[in-house]
């Protein structure tokens, strides 16, 4: 169940990237890379204990908190789902 919730949150993040106020190319690429990293971790469940993934998501929350609060909220939900999965 936590995996399904995480997939839904990743999809919400993708949708927000499509309709958010303009992000610069670097910001958009960094979020797309983060989504890809999370999906790779999900596909390879043995690697789910990767602490750098959590750090990267937390850094993204901090980066977008002031400028894009909706994105930051979705990223916080992703952090919580990862934590619930033991990551």
C-alpha positions in Angstrom: 0.0 0.0 0.0 2.8 2.6 0.8 4.2 1.9 -2.7 0.9 2.7 -4.4 0.6 5.9 -2.4 4.1 6.9 -3.4 3.3 6.2 -7.0 0.3 8.5 -6.7 2.4 11.2 -5.2 5.0 10.9 -7.9 2.2 11.2 -10.5 0.9 14.3 -8.7 4.4 15.8 -8.8 4.7 15.1 -12.6 1.3 16.9 -13.1 2.4 19.8 -11.1 5.6 20.1 -13.1 3.5 20.4 -16.2 1.2 23.1 -15.0 3.4 25.0 -12.4 4.4 28.6 -12.9 7.6 28.6 -14.8 10.5 26.6 -13.4 13.8 27.2 -14.9 15.4 24.3 -16.9 17.7 23.4 -14.0 14.9 23.2 -11.5 12.7 21.1 -13.8 15.5 18.7 -14.6 16.4 18.3 -11.0 12.9 17.3 -10.1 12.6 15.0 -13.0 15.9 13.3 -12.0 14.6 13.0 -8.4 11.4 11.3 -9.7 13.5 8.9 -11.8 15.7 8.1 -8.8 12.7 7.3 -6.6 11.3 5.1 -9.3 14.6 3.3 -9.7 14.6 2.7 -5.9 11.1 1.3 -6.1 12.0 -1.0 -8.9 15.1 -2.3 -6.9 13.6 -2.9 -3.5 16.9 -4.1 -2.0 18.3 -0.6 -2.5 15.4 1.0 -0.6 17.6 1.9 2.3 19.4 4.6 0.3 19.7 7.6 2.7 20.9 9.9 0.0 17.5 9.6 -1.7 15.8 11.0 1.4 18.4 13.7 1.7 17.8 14.7 -2.0 14.0 14.9 -1.5 14.5 16.9 1.7 16.8 19.3 -0.1 14.2 19.7 -2.9 11.6 20.6 -0.2 13.8 23.3 1.1 14.7 24.6 -2.3 11.1 25.0 -3.5 9.4 25.8 -0.2 9.3 29.6 -0.7 9.0 29.8 -4.5 6.7 26.8 -5.2 4.8 25.8 -2.0 2.5 23.3 -3.8 5.5 21.4 -5.1 7.1 21.5 -1.7 3.9 20.1 -0.2 3.9 17.2 -2.6 7.6 16.6 -1.9 6.9 16.5 1.8 4.2 13.9 1.2 6.8 11.9 -0.8 9.2 12.2 2.2 6.5 10.8 4.5 5.8 7.9 2.2 9.4 7.0 1.9 9.7 7.2 5.7 6.7 4.9 6.1 8.4 2.5 3.8 11.5 2.5 6.0 13.7 4.5 3.8 
